[in-house]
């Protein structure tokens, strides 16, 4: 067959699309009281003659594109076609350019013209009476003077929209960009027309710019409300003591502002200033590595800052190992004025001191006599008891492999918590 004939046959077999209004949706197999074999995302629709609802037989339709299905409810407008005697739909139709309303604009008027004014079973727009309608604003895009890199004179003719996937009730995915710098925003529970780290839950994947430049380019008053929870007590709305703000323990703290969390730093648009950033905000965040062979790993090329406006708890049934060049308990400790004590080193010093006392004698007319206390009682036994108390902790192994404690050691030494010995060669480092 000539190539032209093949092409002619292909183009002449067009699909015809028709307008329909959804009358019922199905969420799972055997959903609803219907004879048809239904499946998830299938629906019943009523073909529309012009804009008039018809009374003809309902049609069972399935999504046209495999793996991609929009949110549909009774009353939505869709377009449908027939392929191999089966109906497939696309939609809903964006009749009102609203994430929550895709109804038939002429539904109420036409129903009234037909004398059908009883809306007990449906809302005036054709939606089911129990449908949880929420007037959710559609996501918009504001110009960011710092990131869009378009002067006002050419902005209106050179700007671009973002790819948006929007649910019905304030959830959406934005695949967008500022100038040539890409970004992805995943928001949930968003009641605003713009993603906001302080509203609902949000994941922002940024490639350039600060939080202010990406989310609050023209809303400085809203940006002031964004504060890390470590730096503000949200329950009482009072600022936390600056000594406990995030990042304050790194390097020189307030003396080195590069280590303090930057809320509004101007990163610019040159290649050297571009900084990838992931921001996650919500009222509650839980991360869990469930597998008994899985690990949870956090790594940073510079600093790791962990803070809480109230309490910080670390629970671990096994071992907790802090491997660090220096450990400071409190920022003032960085002055190195109060070092921690090594328990075993202290025990040996005290033991030596007690042994010296035990071996000490007083001279009475040139004759050495044992030391006595203020009551003239010999101190030998008391010193011996102290020496016994300062003996190290010892264990013996039994035949079955278990261990028996033969000496518990000094009471001031922990059996659960340990610190490393001094490395004198590194005393001048850090």
C-alpha positions in Angstrom: 0.0 0.0 0.0 1.4 3.4 -0.9 2.6 5.5 2.1 0.1 8.3 1.1 -2.8 5.9 1.4 -1.7 4.7 4.9 -1.4 8.3 6.0 -4.8 9.1 4.6 -6.4 6.3 6.5 -4.7 7.3 9.7 -5.9 10.9 9.6 -9.4 10.2 8.4 -10.2 7.9 11.4 -10.6 10.8 13.9 -12.0 10.4 17.4 -15.1 12.4 18.2 -15.3 13.9 21.7 -18.5 14.8 23.4 -19.5 16.8 26.4 -20.9 15.0 29.4 -21.9 15.6 33.0 -20.8 13.1 35.7 -23.7 11.5 37.5 -21.8 9.0 39.7 -18.2 8.1 40.4 -16.7 4.8 41.5 -13.8 4.5 43.9 -13.3 0.7 43.9 -14.6 -2.5 42.2 -18.3 -3.2 42.9 -18.7 0.3 44.2 -22.4 1.4 44.2 -25.6 -0.4 43.2 -24.9 -0.9 39.5 -24.9 -3.9 37.2 -21.8 -2.8 35.2 -18.4 -4.0 36.1 -16.8 -0.9 37.6 -13.3 -0.1 38.7 -11.5 2.7 40.5 -11.8 6.1 38.7 -14.6 4.9 36.5 -17.8 7.0 36.3 -21.3 7.3 35.0 -21.9 10.3 32.8 -24.9 11.8 31.0 -24.3 13.1 27.5 -25.2 16.7 27.1 -27.1 18.0 24.0 -25.7 21.5 23.6 -25.8 22.6 27.3 -29.0 20.7 28.2 -28.9 17.7 30.5 -30.5 14.7 28.7 -32.6 12.0 30.1 -30.9 9.3 28.0 -29.1 6.2 29.3 -26.1 6.8 31.5 -22.7 5.9 30.0 -19.9 4.0 31.9 -16.6 5.7 31.1 -13.0 5.0 32.2 -10.0 7.4 32.3 -8.5 7.8 28.8 -4.9 8.0 29.9 -3.4 5.0 31.7 -2.0 5.9 35.2 -3.2 9.5 35.1 -6.6 10.3 36.7 -7.9 13.6 37.9 -10.3 14.1 40.9 -13.9 13.8 39.7 -17.2 14.1 41.5 -20.9 14.1 40.6 -21.8 17.3 38.7 -18.4 17.8 37.0 -18.1 18.4 33.3 -16.0 16.0 31.3 -15.4 15.2 27.6 -15.6 11.6 26.4 -15.0 9.5 23.3 -15.8 5.9 22.1 -12.9 3.5 21.3 -13.8 0.0 20.4 -17.3 0.5 21.7 -16.0 1.6 25.1 -16.3 5.1 26.6 -13.2 6.9 27.9 -13.2 10.4 29.5 -10.8 13.3 30.1 -11.4 15.9 32.7 -13.0 17.4 34.6 -13.3 20.5 32.4 -11.8 23.6 33.9 -15.2 25.4 33.6 -14.5 28.0 36.4 -10.7 27.9 36.5 -11.0 26.7 40.1 -9.5 23.6 41.8 -12.8 22.9 43.6 -15.5 23.8 41.0 -15.7 22.1 37.6 -19.5 22.1 37.4 -21.8 22.9 34.5 -22.2 26.7 34.4 -25.7 26.4 32.9 -26.9 23.6 35.2 -29.3 25.7 37.4 -30.7 27.7 34.5 -31.4 24.8 32.3 -33.0 22.8 35.2 -35.3 25.7 35.9 -36.2 25.9 32.2 -37.2 22.3 32.3 -39.3 22.9 35.4 -37.0 20.8 37.6 -36.6 23.1 40.6 -36.3 20.4 43.4 -32.6 20.3 44.4 -32.9 18.1 47.4 -30.7 15.5 46.0 -28.2 17.8 44.4 -26.7 21.3 45.0 -27.7 24.1 42.6 -24.5 23.6 40.7 -25.2 19.9 40.1 -22.9 18.5 42.8 -24.2 16.0 45.3 -25.8 17.4 48.4 -23.1 16.0 50.7 -20.2 17.0 48.6 -17.7 18.8 50.8 -17.4 22.0 48.7 -14.6 24.3 49.7 -13.9 27.5 47.8 -10.1 26.8 47.4 -8.2 29.5 45.5 -6.2 28.4 42.5 -2.4 28.7 42.8 -0.9 31.8 41.3 2.6 33.0 40.6 4.0 36.3 41.8 7.0 38.0 40.4 10.2 37.8 42.4 12.3 40.9 41.7 15.4 39.1 42.8 15.0 35.7 41.1 12.9 36.2 37.9 15.6 38.4 36.3 13.1 40.2 34.1 12.8 44.0 34.2 9.3 45.5 34.3 9.5 46.5 30.7 9.6 43.0 29.4 8.1 41.0 32.2 4.6 40.8 30.8 5.8 39.6 27.4 8.5 37.2 28.6 7.1 35.6 31.8 6.1 32.0 31.9 3.6 29.9 33.9 4.4 26.9 36.0 3.2 23.3 35.6 0.5 22.8 38.3 -1.2 19.7 39.6 -4.0 20.8 42.0 -6.3 18.8 44.1 -9.7 20.0 45.2 -9.0 21.0 48.8 -5.8 22.9 49.1 -3.2 20.4 47.9 -1.0 20.7 44.9 2.3 20.2 43.2 4.1 23.0 41.4 6.8 22.2 38.9 8.1 25.6 38.1 11.1 27.9 37.9 12.4 31.4 38.6 14.3 32.6 35.5 16.2 29.4 34.6 16.4 28.1 38.2 14.0 25.2 38.7 11.8 24.6 41.8 9.3 22.1 43.0 6.6 22.9 45.6 4.5 20.2 47.2 1.8 21.7 49.5 -1.1 20.3 51.5 -3.7 22.1 53.5 -2.9 25.3 51.7 -5.8 27.8 52.0 -3.9 30.6 50.2 -3.2 31.1 46.5 0.5 30.8 47.1 2.6 28.2 48.9 3.5 29.3 52.4 5.9 27.5 54.8 3.7 28.6 57.7 0.4 27.1 56.3 -0.4 23.4 56.3 2.4 21.2 55.2 4.9 22.0 52.5 8.0 20.6 50.8 10.0 23.2 48.8 12.8 22.1 46.5 14.7 25.3 45.5 17.7 25.9 43.3 18.4 29.6 44.1 17.4 32.3 46.5 16.3 32.7 50.1 13.0 31.7 51.7 11.9 35.4 51.5 12.7 35.6 47.8 11.0 32.3 46.9 7.8 32.5 49.0 7.4 36.2 50.1 8.8 38.3 47.3 6.2 41.0 47.7 4.9 40.2 51.2 7.4 41.3 53.7 4.8 41.4 56.4 4.0 37.7 55.9 7.7 36.8 55.8 8.2 38.3 59.3 5.9 35.6 60.5 8.2 32.8 59.3 10.5 31.9 62.1 12.1 28.6 62.9 10.3 27.0 65.9 13.7 26.9 67.8 13.9 30.7 67.6 10.4 31.4 68.8 8.0 29.9 71.3 4.9 29.5 69.1 2.7 28.5 72.1 3.4 31.8 73.8 4.6 33.8 70.8 7.6 35.1 72.6 11.1 35.2 71.3 13.5 32.7 72.7 16.7 33.8 74.4 19.3 34.5 71.7 21.7 32.1 73.4 19.5 29.2 72.3 18.8 30.2 68.7 19.5 27.7 65.9 23.1 27.6 64.8 24.5 29.5 67.8 26.7 26.7 68.9 28.6 26.5 65.6 32.0 28.1 65.3 31.9 31.5 67.0 28.1 31.8 67.3 26.9 35.4 67.0 30.4 36.5 66.2 30.3 34.5 63.0 26.9 35.2 61.4 27.6 32.9 58.6 26.8 30.0 60.9 23.6 31.4 62.2 20.5 30.5 60.2 19.8 33.0 57.4 16.2 34.0 56.9 16.5 36.5 54.1 20.1 36.4 52.7 20.3 37.7 49.2 21.9 35.0 47.2 21.8 36.7 43.8 21.6 35.0 40.5 25.2 34.5 39.4 26.4 30.9 39.1 28.6 31.1 42.2 25.7 32.3 44.4 23.2 29.6 43.3 22.3 27.4 46.3 20.1 24.3 46.2 17.8 24.1 49.2 15.1 21.8 50.5 12.6 23.2 53.0 10.1 21.0 54.8 7.5 22.5 57.2 4.5 21.1 59.0 2.8 21.0 62.4 4.3 17.5 63.0 7.0 15.6 61.2 7.8 11.9 61.6 10.6 10.1 59.9 11.0 6.4 60.5 13.4 3.8 59.0 11.3 0.7 59.8 13.4 -2.1 58.5 15.5 -4.0 61.1 18.4 -3.8 58.5 17.8 -0.2 57.5 19.7 2.8 58.8 18.7 6.5 59.1 21.6 8.7 58.1 22.1 12.5 58.3 25.2 14.0 56.8 26.3 17.6 56.2 29.2 19.2 54.4 29.4 21.9 57.1 27.2 22.1 60.2 24.2 20.2 61.5 21.8 22.2 63.6 19.2 20.6 65.7 17.0 22.7 68.1 13.8 22.7 70.0 12.0 25.6 71.6 11.2 23.3 74.6 12.7 19.9 75.2 15.2 17.7 73.3 15.0 13.9 74.0 17.4 11.2 72.7 16.2 7.7 73.3 18.3 4.6 72.4 18.1 1.1 73.7 21.6 0.3 72.5 24.8 2.3 72.5 25.0 6.1 72.0 28.4 7.2 70.7 29.4 10.8 70.2 32.6 10.9 68.3 33.8 14.5 68.2 37.0 16.5 68.3 35.6 18.6 71.2 32.4 18.5 73.1 31.1 21.6 74.9 28.1 21.5 77.3 26.8 25.0 76.8 28.2 27.8 74.6 30.2 29.4 77.5 32.1 26.1 77.8 33.8 26.9 74.5 36.1 29.2 76.6 37.5 25.9 78.1 37.5 27.1 81.7 35.8 24.1 83.2 37.0 20.7 81.8 35.3 17.4 82.5 36.9 15.0 84.8 38.2 11.6 83.7 36.7 9.2 86.3 39.5 6.5 86.3 42.2 9.1 86.3 40.6 10.8 89.3 40.2 7.4 91.0 43.9 6.6 90.6 44.9 10.0 92.0 42.6 9.6 95.0 43.9 6.0 95.5 47.5 7.2 95.4 46.7 10.0 97.9 45.0 7.5 100.3 48.0 5.2 100.1 50.3 8.1 100.9 48.1 8.8 104.0 48.2 5.2 105.0 52.0 5.1 104.8 52.4 8.4 106.7 53.5 8.5 110.3 53.9 11.1 112.9 57.1 11.5 114.9 56.9 11.4 118.6 60.4 12.0 120.1 61.9 10.7 116.9 59.8 7.5 116.9 57.2 7.1 114.0 53.7 6.4 115.1 50.5 5.9 113.1 48.3 8.9 112.3 45.3 9.6 114.5 42.2 11.7 114.1 41.2 14.6 116.4 39.9 12.1 118.9 43.3 10.3 119.0 41.8 7.3 117.2 44.0 5.6 114.7 43.1 6.5 111.0 44.6 3.3 109.5 41.3 1.5 109.1 39.5 4.5 107.7 42.2 5.0 105.2 42.1 1.3 104.3 38.3 1.5 103.8 38.9 4.4 101.4 41.5 2.5 99.5 39.1 -0.4 99.2 36.4 1.9 97.9 38.8 3.3 95.3 39.7 -0.1 93.8 38.6 -0.5 90.1 35.5 -2.3 89.0 36.3 -6.0 88.3 34.4 -8.9 86.8 35.0 -12.7 86.7 33.8 -15.0 83.9 31.8 -18.0 84.9 31.9 -21.4 83.2 28.7 -20.7 81.3 30.1 -17.5 79.8 28.3 -15.2 82.1 30.1 -12.6 84.2 30.0 -11.9 87.9 30.9 -8.6 89.4 33.6 -9.1 92.0 34.0 -5.4 92.8 31.6 -2.7 91.9 34.2 0.1 91.9 33.9 3.6 93.3 30.3 4.9 93.6 31.2 8.2 91.8 32.0 6.4 88.6 29.3 5.6 86.1 28.7 2.1 84.8 26.8 3.4 81.7 28.5 6.6 80.5 32.1 7.1 79.4 34.3 9.8 77.9 37.5 9.3 75.9 41.0 9.8 77.4 43.0 13.0 76.6 45.1 13.1 73.5 47.8 15.5 74.6 49.0 15.9 71.1 45.8 17.5 70.1 45.3 19.8 73.0 45.9 22.9 70.9 43.4 21.9 68.2 39.8 23.0 68.2 
